[in-house]
Amino acid sequence: MSFHHWSKEDHGFRFWWHSGERSVFSVEMAFLRSFCHAYIETGDSWKIGAAIPGVALWLTFKGFGLWHPQRKCIATWDGNREFWINDQRECKVSIHDWTIHVAPWGKSMEWAKADPWWVRGLSLDLKRFVLGRTHYSTVTLKDSIPLVIPMPEGTYKAVAKIQQSTWRRSRWLSFTRTYVDVQIPKGIPFAGKGENSWDCGDDGLFGYAVEGTSLEHAIAHGVESVLNSRRRYGHASEKAIADALSV
């Protein structure tokens, strides 16, 4: 018995062909992509992928009597019983973020320093190779500036400092960013996101940075950030607000 189905995706499509009970062949194509890679991966299935800027294609074969590499494991919890599992491997060449990565027989989703280079893979950072290593430094231009951040229920004490960070390469121009770093010791409360058990209670804004040197702009940014969080998640408890406002 065999059958097929497909789906249209944003900027691409997917197609599956099922043969028998366990064998599946699938095709996925995507357009308007900006990365390059070519690889063959094997584990529970065989996967072939290729991409150039503008288009990417992936083929997957599962079943069909194909060979799969395996590795031996020891069950120490069961009298050192030996058993075998599929060993996920990949032969891959990829280019992303100005880096070329080559792995002739790499482990899929696994990396260990003790492995030989053909398993770990080799990477060449083209930016570092051509322009030199990035060096980062920060200078504090003004420190310990007292601030108050006004909110509808009262004002919150904060401390600011003006810093200048520089990124430079030995064979390229440097880039400098000046910003105001604001720290709020007791925070400005708002309700937690409520997405997990640990963020269903009170939350708050305890620190942030704003580009430039304007303290007024930094204060306004903090007020806007907290008001947006309160509109989205709700107000904090009265106790949290009282504790944050206390001297």
C-alpha positions in Angstrom: 0.0 0.0 0.0 1.3 3.5 -0.9 -0.1 7.0 -0.7 1.1 10.6 -0.7 0.2 14.0 0.7 1.6 17.5 0.6 1.2 20.9 2.2 1.9 24.4 1.1 4.1 26.4 3.5 5.1 30.1 3.6 7.7 30.5 0.8 7.8 26.7 0.1 6.1 23.3 0.2 6.4 19.8 1.7 5.6 16.4 0.0 5.5 12.9 1.5 5.2 9.5 -0.2 4.5 6.5 2.1 5.4 3.0 0.8 4.2 0.1 2.9 3.9 0.5 6.7 7.3 2.0 7.5 9.0 3.5 4.5 8.6 7.2 3.8 10.2 9.6 1.3 9.7 13.3 1.8 10.7 16.5 0.0 10.8 20.0 1.5 11.6 23.1 -0.5 11.9 26.6 0.7 12.5 29.9 -1.1 13.8 33.3 0.0 16.5 31.8 2.3 19.9 33.4 2.9 22.2 30.5 3.9 24.4 28.0 2.1 24.9 24.3 3.1 25.2 20.8 1.7 25.0 17.7 3.8 24.2 14.0 4.1 22.9 12.9 7.5 22.1 9.4 8.7 20.5 8.0 11.9 16.9 6.8 12.0 16.7 8.0 8.4 18.8 9.4 5.6 18.6 13.1 4.9 20.1 15.0 2.0 20.1 18.8 2.1 21.4 21.6 -0.1 20.9 25.3 -0.1 22.1 28.4 -1.8 20.9 32.0 -1.2 17.3 32.0 -2.5 16.4 28.3 -2.4 16.8 25.3 -0.1 16.0 21.6 -0.7 15.8 18.7 1.8 15.2 15.0 0.9 14.5 12.4 3.6 14.4 8.6 3.2 13.2 6.5 6.1 13.0 2.7 5.7 13.5 1.2 2.2 16.1 -1.2 3.7 18.8 1.4 3.9 22.0 0.9 5.9 22.4 2.9 9.2 25.6 3.2 11.3 25.3 1.9 14.8 27.3 2.2 18.0 27.6 -0.2 21.0 26.4 0.9 24.4 26.8 -0.6 27.9 23.8 -0.9 30.2 25.5 -0.5 33.5 22.1 -0.6 35.3 21.5 -4.0 33.8 24.6 -6.1 34.5 26.7 -4.4 31.8 24.5 -5.7 29.1 25.6 -4.6 25.6 23.1 -3.2 23.1 23.3 -1.2 19.9 21.7 2.1 18.9 21.6 4.1 15.7 24.6 6.4 15.5 23.5 9.7 14.0 26.2 11.0 11.7 26.5 13.7 9.1 28.9 14.8 6.3 28.4 18.5 6.1 29.6 21.7 4.5 27.8 24.9 5.6 28.3 28.7 5.3 26.6 31.0 7.7 27.4 34.2 9.6 30.6 34.5 7.5 31.8 31.2 8.8 32.6 28.0 6.7 32.1 24.8 8.7 33.2 21.4 7.4 32.4 18.0 9.2 33.3 14.9 7.1 31.8 12.4 9.6 30.3 14.6 12.4 28.0 13.6 15.2 24.5 15.1 14.7 23.5 17.3 17.7 26.7 16.2 19.6 30.2 17.6 20.0 33.2 16.5 22.1 36.7 18.0 22.2 38.2 14.5 22.5 36.9 13.5 19.0 39.2 13.8 16.0 38.9 16.8 13.7 36.9 14.9 11.1 34.2 14.2 13.7 34.3 17.6 15.5 34.5 19.5 12.3 36.6 22.5 11.3 35.4 26.1 11.1 36.9 29.1 9.4 35.6 32.5 10.5 36.2 34.6 7.3 35.7 37.9 9.2 38.4 37.0 11.7 40.7 35.6 9.0 40.5 38.8 6.8 39.9 41.6 9.4 41.4 40.2 12.5 40.0 39.1 15.9 37.4 41.4 17.6 38.6 43.2 20.7 36.0 44.7 23.1 36.5 47.3 25.8 34.3 49.4 28.0 35.0 52.8 29.7 32.8 54.4 32.3 32.4 58.1 31.5 30.3 59.0 34.5 29.4 56.8 37.4 26.8 56.6 40.3 24.3 59.1 38.9 21.1 59.1 41.2 17.8 59.0 39.3 14.2 58.8 40.2 11.7 57.1 37.8 8.2 58.5 38.1 5.2 56.1 37.9 1.5 56.7 38.6 1.8 55.2 42.1 5.1 57.0 43.1 8.7 57.4 42.2 11.4 54.6 42.2 15.0 55.2 43.0 17.6 54.2 40.5 21.3 54.6 39.8 22.8 55.3 36.4 26.2 55.4 34.7 27.2 56.5 31.3 29.5 54.0 29.5 31.3 53.8 26.2 31.9 50.4 24.6 34.3 49.9 21.7 34.6 47.0 19.3 37.7 47.0 17.1 39.5 44.7 14.7 43.2 44.8 13.9 42.6 45.3 10.2 39.3 47.3 10.2 37.7 50.4 11.6 36.4 50.5 15.2 32.8 50.8 16.3 31.9 52.8 19.4 28.6 52.9 21.3 27.7 55.2 24.2 24.8 54.4 26.4 23.2 55.0 29.8 23.1 51.9 32.0 20.3 52.1 34.6 20.0 49.9 37.7 16.9 49.8 39.9 17.8 48.1 43.2 14.2 47.3 44.2 12.8 47.1 40.8 9.6 48.6 39.3 6.9 45.9 39.7 4.5 44.5 37.2 2.8 41.1 36.9 4.7 38.0 35.6 4.0 36.7 32.2 2.1 33.7 33.5 3.5 31.3 30.9 5.2 29.0 33.5 4.7 28.1 37.1 7.7 30.2 38.1 6.5 33.5 36.5 2.9 33.6 37.6 3.6 36.0 40.5 5.2 39.5 40.6 7.9 40.5 38.2 9.6 43.8 37.7 12.1 45.9 35.8 15.5 45.9 37.6 17.9 47.3 34.9 18.2 48.3 31.3 20.4 50.3 28.9 19.5 53.1 26.5 21.8 54.3 23.7 23.0 57.9 24.0 23.8 60.1 27.0 20.4 61.7 27.8 19.3 60.8 31.3 15.8 62.2 30.5 15.5 59.8 27.6 16.7 56.9 29.8 14.0 57.7 32.5 11.3 58.0 29.8 12.4 54.6 28.4 12.0 52.9 31.8 8.5 54.4 32.3 7.4 53.3 28.9 8.8 49.8 29.3 7.0 49.2 32.6 3.7 50.7 31.4 3.9 48.4 28.3 4.5 45.4 30.6 1.6 46.3 32.8 -0.7 46.7 29.9 0.3 43.3 28.5 0.6 41.2 31.7 -1.2 43.2 34.4 -0.3 45.1 37.6 1.8 43.7 40.3 0.4 43.1 43.8 0.0 46.0 46.2 2.6 44.4 48.5 5.2 44.2 45.7 4.6 47.9 44.9 4.8 49.0 48.6 8.0 47.1 49.1 9.6 48.6 46.0 8.6 52.1 47.0 9.8 51.8 50.6 13.0 53.6 51.5 
